[in-house]
């Protein structure tokens, strides 16, 4: 059954096939590809030549071809027509050139030059995506377009050319003029009788092409080419896909052939279709994109092996292969780091690294969520390797390009560990170290990836949108659960960074001193009330201690350097301003449960009161960030200060829900 597609996305699967299997497809180009250039079709040339013959004998028939065949009792063929009109070879060549080569007037008006389709195909040739082009046109527009891209094609325009042709896969570009070439009039085929069969050498070459290459057809009606239709029907294997670019309604012969070969019609002009294909292939090459199913297959395979109850050797090997592929990325091994321009520009390099990290990130997230202490050892060191800065001088963004991939893996692993409540793994992740390239000491990977500095192209919101689909595929949890795990990870990460800051202990000791003073004031207040004394001094002492405690928490919040992570902040405390509900809840739970809390039980938190204070400082710092964002909103949004806001997008939950609804 033949399929027919008309939407723009229909070309994308074909583009992916072209990109992922370079040189596997060939093109079959008919008159419709060259017609927009102003060059006459083969039939148009015949009509003009027979009309000229009629003029020579003083006739002006309405149908010059029928008149010619009736008068001379022979088919209207190029060779005999040219002999009647131009007696010498030089004159015959000059006559044919007038049809296929531009005059000065043609050049001035943009006629008889390569069309957008020819130029787009030439881009595909330059990319190595297309190497075999079978054209039914007599012109040399395809050759001109390919030569403009710096490639000299091998041209086959006669049986002799075909007989001497070497292996096709060894050629950068081969253009086969199946119906001949205007530079060789004796090779030009056009009549029904001429097109019933090809010379043996051309037939053999055609069969080689049809048997070894997928086929993209464009500009060919197939009505007047019985030999070519028969060759495709007989020799084109069902294992190869057939794509047929046709703007108008396909002819019956084309529909029948496409149905036989289970082909697909792409309703588009050749200019548009090949232009979009070339653009898509270049975009895929820029990102070095893998098949979209690669991530899903990797995740499902990983889950299946982890559920087997045995050491997942296959998963171990697959992870190793993916990590090797990532570490060997060309963008990580530049000859120098002075300029990104020679490598396509930094955005292109950034996109390639992101794409290369997609499947490894999915596998790491799956193992972090579903794995064990044994499987953790398979990938933890790789995260550390991706925190290393390249040696030498140059642009910082290029020296730290590995951080783009490393920060994604680190984030995905951390969120997955929190979602599965594997806080022991989180402790290991935070303890990873790498050499500091600028100081003679090691530093934690956590400190390297402490913010979204590795993602300057779009920032935290873009990072969230990139990683979220990967985590949803890997973890299999809902959006709310994932958001909660993500926020919890960010809160714990930033509290940990605050607690391990060298300035924290002094602030903590000051807070504990004021806290002791506060408790003493409460006791003193209670004793004063029970004795019937005036408690004003105790009340003042309690208020002063509370004020100093809050001030100290504010100073602790100054240690925060986490940017705008994916955290929701809300106005929970009235005059106190915004806070992180997740941080507040976690701090309250830790304070209430103490050593019984799971963060303490797994060894992640050593001193509950200390980490509780760090959580409070993180909550204040995140709240300040949110407060700053809300004051920037009037004039850009509704002008109303919201009561809660996401830090990475600066949008309220209602605004995000509305944008998602509009997108659907």
N, C-alpha and C positions, 0 to 999 in steps of 0.2 A: 504494500500500500504506500502510495506517495503522500508525503506530508507537505504542508504549505504553511509558511510562517511569514508574518508581516511586521512584527514589532522589532524595535531597535535591538533589543537584547538577543534576538535570534542569531546575530552574527558572533556573539561572545563565545559560545561553545566552539564554534569553528575557529575563532581566533586562538582559543586556548589549545586546540589540537595542532594548529600551525606552529604555535610557539613551543609546545612541549615535544613535538616531533619534527624538528627542522629538516626540510628536504624530503619529507614523506608525501607531500602533495604536489601534483602537477596541475597546470591550468590548460583549459581548452577555450580559446578565444575566437569568437565569431565576428561578423561584420558589425554587430551592435557596439562593440568596444571602440572601433575606429571611426564609426559614422559621425560622432559629435565633432570630430576634428575638421570636417568638411571634405575629407577624402571620399570620393564616390565608392559605392559598394561594387563588388565584382559585376553584378548585374547592371549597375549603372554605367560602368565602363563599356560593357557590351552594347548597351543601348546607344551610347554616344558614338561608338565606333561604327555600328551599322547605320546610324543616321548620317555619318560622314560619307560612308560608301554610297548611300542613296543620293546625297547631294552631288557627288562626283558624276553620277549618271543622270542628273537632272530630275530625280524623284524626291518627293516629300511625303512618304507614307505616314499614316497615323501610328502604326505599329512597325517600327523599323526592323525589329528582330524577325517577326513573321515574314515581312516583305523580303528580307535578305535570304532566309532559309528557303522560301518559295522560289525566288529568282535564280539562286545559284545551286539549289538542290543539295545543300550541305548545311550542317549545323553551324551556328555562329560561334566560331572558335577564335581565340586571340591570335594564334599564329597566322591563320589564313586571312583574317581581317587586317592584320598589320601588314601582311605582304601586299594586299590590295592598296593600302593607303600609303605605305612607306616602302619603297623598293629596296633600299639599302639597310643593313643592320644598324648603322649609325642613326639613320632617320627613324627607324622603328624604336630604338632606345629613347630618342628625343621625344617621340610621340607619347610613349608610355610614361616617361618622367613627368610630362605635363600634368598627368592625372595624380601622381603620387608625391611629387616634390613641390614645395611651396615656391611661388613666385615672390617678387618683392612686395606686391600688393597683398598676397596671402600672409606674408610675415607681418606686415604692418597691421593687418586686421586679425592676427592671431589664428589663422587657419592653417590646416595641414601640418600641425605640430602634435606632439604627444598629448593625449588627453589627461585629465586628472586620474583616470583609471590606469593608464600606462605608467604614469609617474608613481602612483601608489604601489603598483605591482613591482616597479623597480626598487622601491624602498623595501619591499618584502624580499627581493632578490639580494639586496645589499645586506639585509639581516641574516641571510642564509636560510630563510624560511621556505622560499620557492626557488627551485633550480631548473625545473623542466616546464617549458611553455610551448604548447602546441597552438599555433595560430592558423586560422583559415584565411587570413587576410594577406594580400599581396604587398602591402606597404611595409616600411621599415620603422614604423613609429615605436614598436616595442624595443627594437635594438637601440634607437636613439635615446629612449628613456633610461635603459640600463646603462648605456655608455655614459650618460650624464651623472650616474652614481659612481663612476670610476671603475666599472666592470666591463670587460670585453667579452661579449657572449660568443659561444660557439653556434654558428648558424647552419642549419640543415635546410637547403632549399631545393634539392634535387636527389634523385635516386643515387647518384654517385656520392654525394655528401653523406647520405645515410649508410652506404656500404662501407665507407671508411671511418665510421664513427666508433670511438672507443667506449669503454664502460661509462654509463650515464652518471653513476654516483661519483665519478672522479671529476666531473665538470662543475665549475662554479655556476654556470648558467648555460642552458642549451635552448635555443629557440628553433623550433621545427616549423617550417612553412609547409604544411601538409598539402595545400592546394597550389603551391608554387610561389614564385617571387617575381615581382615586376622587372627585376634586373635580368631575369632569365625567362623570356616569353615562352619558350618551348615547355617550360615546367608548369605553366599556369593552367589550372583545371577549373572549368566552370559549367560546362554543359552537363545535362543529365547523363549522357553516355560516358563522359569523362569521369564523372563522380560515382559510377557504378563499381569501379574497382581502382585500387591504387597499384602502382608499380611494386613488384615483389620486395624490393629493398625498403620502400616506405611502409609497406604492410608489416614487415618483420619488426621495424622500429616501433611502429604504432602498437603492436602486440606486446613488445617489451615494456613500453610505457604503461599501457593499460593493466598489465599484470603486476607491476611493481609499485605503482603510485596511486594514492587517492586522487580523486578528480574534482576540480571546481570548474564548472562550465559557466561561461558568461557570453552574452551577445550572439548565441547560436540558436536558430529556430529548429534545426535538424530536419527540416522538411525536404531539402534538396540534396541531402547527403546520405544516400542509402548505404554506401560502403562503410562510412563512419558509424552510422547507427548500428549496422550489423556487427562491426568490430567491437563496439562497446557491449552490445548484447551478448556476444560470444565470449569475450576475453576479459571483461571487467569483473573481478571476483566479488562475491557478496561480502567478504570480510572487510572490504574497503567501503567507506562511506562516499556518497555522491552528493555534492551540493551544486545547485543550479540557480544562478542569478538571472532573474527574468523580471523585468519591470511590468510588462503587459501580460495578458492571459496566455499561458503556454499553448503552443499548437498541440494538436492531437498526437502527432508523432513524438513530441518531447514528453508529453504526459505518459504515453505508453512506455517509453524507454525508462523514464524516471521511476515509474511504478514497478517495472521489472527489476530494477536495481535498488529498490527501496530508498530512493533518493529523496531529497528535500528541496523544494523551491523556496528561494529567498526573494521575495518581491521587493526589488530595489534596482536602481540603475547601477551599471558597472562602476561609474564614477563614485557613487555613494558607497556601494558595498566594499570595493577595494580600498577606498579611503578610510572607512571605519575599521576594516581589518588591519590595515597598516598601522593606524593609530593605536588599536588595541594591542597588537603584537609588540609595538614599541613600549607601551605602558607596562605590559607584562615583563618585558625584558628589563625595564628600569627597576622594577620591584623584584625581579627574579621570582615571580609568583609560582607556587606549586599548585597542584590540582586542589580545588576546594574540598574534595572528599578526604584529602590526606589527613587532616586534623581529626575528623570524625572516626575514620578507620583506625588511626593510631590510638585514640582514646578508648574506643570499644574493645580493641584488641588488648589493651593494657588492663582494662577492668576484667575482661574474661580470664586473663592469665592470673591476675591477683586473686580472683575468686577460686582458683583451682586448688588451693591448699598446699601447693608445692612451690619450690623456688622457681620463679618465673624467668627461666633462662632466656627464653625468646624475647621477653620484654627487656631484660637487661641488655641483650645484644642490640635490640632496636633502639633503645635509648642511647647506647654508645654510638651507634651509627649517626643518629640525629645530632648528637653533641659534636661529633667529629665534623659533620657537615657544617655546623654552625661555626665552630672554631676555625675551620679552614676557609671561611668566607673571604673572598678577595679583598673586600673593603677593610678587613682587619690586618692585611699584610701589604700595605702600600710601600712603594719604594721610597717615598718621602711624604711628609705630612704638611707641606707648605700650603697647598691649595686644593680645594675640593672641585674646582672648575674642570680640571682634566678628567675627573671621574663622574661627570654628569651633574655636579653641584651637590651641596650638602643635603638638600631635601630629597634628592634621588638616592643618595647613599643611606640616609636615615630610613627611607621607605624600604630599601633592600634589606637592611639589618632587621627592621621590624618584621618583614615577611619571613626572613630566615629563622627568626626566633619563635614563630607561631607554633609549629608542631612541638619543638622541645619544651616550650612553655606549657602546652597542654599535657604532655607526658609528666612533667615535673609536678604540675598541679594535681594530676590524678594520683601520683605516688605520694604526694604530701597528704592528701586526703584519705586515701584508701590503703596506703602502704604501712610498713613497719620500720623498726630501727635498722633492719638489714637493708631494706630497699632505700632508706634515706642515704646510706653511704654511697649509693650508685650515682648521685647527682650533686650532693652538697659541694664537693670540691669544684665542680664545673661553675657553680655560681660565683665562687671565689675567683676563678680564673677570668671570669668576665668583668670583674671589678678592677682588673689590672690596667694601668695606663701604658700605652705604647712608649717605648724608649725613643729618645732623641728630641729634637726641637721641631717646632711647627705650630700649626693652629691647634688650640686646645680641643676644639670640637672634634678634630680628626684623631688626635692622640687618645681621646677618651671615647671613641666610637663604640668600643666594646660595652661601655656602660649602658648604652641604649638597650642592648639585649639583656645584660645582666640585671638591670633594674626591673625589667619586665618579669624575668624568672624569679627574682627575689620577692617581688610583690605578689605574684601568683602563688608562690610557695607559702608565703606568710599568711595570706588570706585563707588558703586551703587548710593550713595547719590550724588556724583559729576556728574555722568552720567545723573541723572534726575534733576540736578541743584537744589537739595534740600539742600542748604547750611545751612539752619536752623538746619536740622538734623545733619549735619557735626559739627556744633557748639556744639550740645548736646553730640555728640560722643567724641569730644575733651575735654569736660568738665567733663566726667566721672572720678570718683576718687576711689581709693582703699587704705586701710591702708598700709603704708610702714612697712614691717616686721622688719626692722633694725633701724628705727627711729620712734619716737613718733609723727608722723604726717601722714597726707594723701598725696598721690601723684596722679597725673593724670594717667589714663590708657594709654593715649597717650605717656607719658614718659616711661611707662613700655614696650610698643610695638614700641619704636621709631626706631628700626632697625630690622634686621632679626636674632637677637641674639637667639630668641626662636627656630630657625630652623638651628641648627648647622650641621645637617646630610648632607644637600646638599647646603643650602644657598638660596640666593635671586632668582636665576634662577629656581631652583626646586620649590620654592614657587609660582613663576609666572606660571609655567606649571601645578601646582596642582590647583590653584584657577581659572585660565582662563576658562577651560571647565565649571566649575560651574557657573561663571558669564555669559558666553555665553548662557547657558541653562536658567538662571534666568532672564536675562535682554533682551535677544532677539535682541541684536545689533551686528553690524558688527565688524570685527577685528580692523579696523582703528579707529572707534568710541570708542571701548573699550580701545585701547592703549592710545588714547588721554585722556580719563577719568582717566585711571590709572596714567598717568604721571601728570595730573593736581592734582590729589589727593596727589601724592608724593611731588609735588612742594609745595602745600598749607600746607601739614603736616610739612615739614621741615622749611618752612618760619615761620609757627606758633611757632615751637619749638625755632627758632632763636629769634623771637620777644619776646617770654616769658622768655628768658634766662635773669638772673639777671644782666648780663654784657651788655645787648643790649642797655639800655637807655643811658648809658654814650657814647657809640659809636654813637648812633643816634643823640644825642645832638651835638657831635663833627661834624658829617656830616652836620647837619642843619646849624651850624655856618659857615662851609666852603662853603656850598651852598649859604648862604646869601652873603658871601664875593665874591663868583663867580658871583652872579647877580649884585652886586655893581660894579665889575670890568667890566662887560658887559656894564652897564650904563655909566661908566666912559669912556670906549673905544668909545662909541657912541658920547658922548659929545666932546671928544677930536677930533674926526674926523670932527664933524660939526663945531668946532671952528677953524679948520685948524692946530691944534697942533700935535706934534709928539706923537702917542699913544703907544710908546714902554713900558712905565711904566704900563699902563693899561693892555697891552698884557701880560706882565710878571705876573702881579697880577692875571689875569684870568687863566693863565697856572698853576701857583702855587696852586690856589684854586682847580682847576680841578684835579691836581695831588693828593692833600690832600683828596679830595672826593673819588678818586679811592682807595687811600691807606686805607681809613676808611672802604670802602666797603669790601676790602680785609680782614681787621681785623674782620669785622662782619662775613665774610665767615668762619673765624676760629672757630666760634661757632657751626658750622655744625658737627653733629655726626650721620649721617644717613646711613653710609655704602654704599652699591652698589644697590640702588633701580632700579626698571624697568623704567628708564628714558633714553631718547636719548639725547646725547649732540653733538653739532656741532661746527665747527670752524667758528663762525659768525663774529668775530671782528679782524681778521688778527693777529697783534702782541699781542692783548689782550688774545688770546687763546680760549679755548672751553667755550661754554655756553649752557644752556638749552633753546632751542627755546620756549618751553611751558612756562617756567618761565619768559623769556624776554617778550613774548606776553602778559602774564597776568599782568606783572608789567606795561607795556606800556598802557594797557587798563585801569588799575586802576588809573594810573597817569592822563590819559586823562579824564576819566569820573568822578573821584572824588567821591563825595557822591551819585552820580547817579548809581554807579556800583552795581551790584546785591549782591556782597559780603558785601557791606556797607548797602544796603537796608534791608537785612535779619538780620543784627546785628552781622554778623560774624567778620567783620572788623570795628573797632571803629575809627581809625585814618588812612585815606587812605595813607598819605605820609609815615607813620611809616611802614605799611605793605608792601608798595611798596619797601622801602629800604630793608626789610627782604627778599622779593622776589629776589632782586638784589644780596643780599649776598648768598642766596641759589643757584642762577644761577652760581655765581663764584665758589662756593664750589663744585657743581656738575661738573662744567667744569674742575676743578683741578683733580677731581677723574678720569674723562675721559682722561685727558692728561696723567696722570700716567699710565693708562691702555694701551694707544697707544704706549708709549715708551717701554713697555714690550713685544710688539708684534713681532718685527723683529727677525727672526730665527725660530719663531713658526708659523708665517703666511707668507705673501708674502714679508715682508721686507719693505713695503711701509707704511708710516704713514697715516692712513685714516683721512678723514675730518669729519666723524661722527661715533659714536659708542654707542651701548647700554651698560649701566653700569652693568647690572646684568649678562650678558653673555659675555661681552668683545668682541662682534661680531658686524660687520657692518650690516646695513639693507640688503645689497646685499648678504652677507654671510649667513644670516638667511634665506633669500628667497631661496638661492641655497640649503641649507640643507633641507628645507621643500620640495623643488621640488624633491630632491633625495629620501626623505622619502616616497613620493607618488609613 
